[in-house]
Structure formats: C-alpha cells, structure tokens
C-alpha cells in the first residue's frame, strides 16, 4: 500500500516458506499482486545475508497509494 518505506525480510530456513513464495509468484502471474510489491520482499536462507539486504534496501519511492488514479 505504500504506507511505509521499510523492507520486509523473510528468513527462509530449511525452505519453510517455499510454498508461500510460490503462492506469491502465482499471484503475480495471475495479476493479483503487482511485481513491484513482490519485489519488496527480501528473502534469504542466511540471517547475515538477509540483514545485509535489509541494510542496503533502496526505497522505490512509490506514492502512498499504489494506484493513485483509482476512483
């Protein structure tokens, strides 16, 4: 929704979240989730790598509401 500019990290130890990630990818393919939103999710299997990704996260500077032309 663009309400904050903080990264979202998912630590996928032992592939625990693989099914969730597949669901989200399927939602992108079917148009239920924008690729821009999916790309905001940072995923790694190593905590140090995930923290690095979160520290280096660049805010995409989206408007507060993702669809500003919505009526």
N, C-alpha and C positions, 0 to 999 in steps of 0.2 A: 504493500500500500504506500510505501514511501514515507512512512511516519518517522523513521529514524535512519541514520546512515551507518549503523554499526554492522559488522559482519556477523554472519551466523555460521558457527563451526559445528561440524558433526564428526565425532571421533568414531570411526567405523572399525572397531576392534573385532577380530575374528569374523569379519564380513556380516556383523549383526544387522546392519542397516541396508544390506544389498537389496532386499525386497522393497523397502521404502524408496530407495533411489530408482529402482526400475519403475515403480509406480509413478514417481515424479517425471521420469523421462517419457513414459507413456502419456502422461497428462500434457506434456509439451507437444508431442507428436499429434495429439488429438485436439489441440487448441484450447485446452482448459487451463493451461499455465503458460505464461509468457516466458520465452527463453531468457529474457533479461532478469526475470525473477529467479529462475532456476540457477542461473549463473551466480547469484548472490550467496548461494550455499557453498561453503568451503568444506571439503571432505578430505580426510586423510586417515591413515591407519596408525600414524605415529604422532604422539602428542606434541613433540617438539616441532615437527614439520607443520602441524596444524596451527600451533601458536605463531610460527613464522608467517604462515599465510595470513593469519588474522592481523598481525602487526603490519604487514605490507599491503593490506587491503586498501584499494583506492575507491572512494565513494563515486558511483557513477553519476551523481548529481541529477537524479530524476526529480520531476515535480512531486509535490506532496501526494497528489492523487495520480496514479499511473495513467489513467485515461482522463485528461483534463477537458476533453470535448464531450464528455458523457452528459446526456440530457436526462 
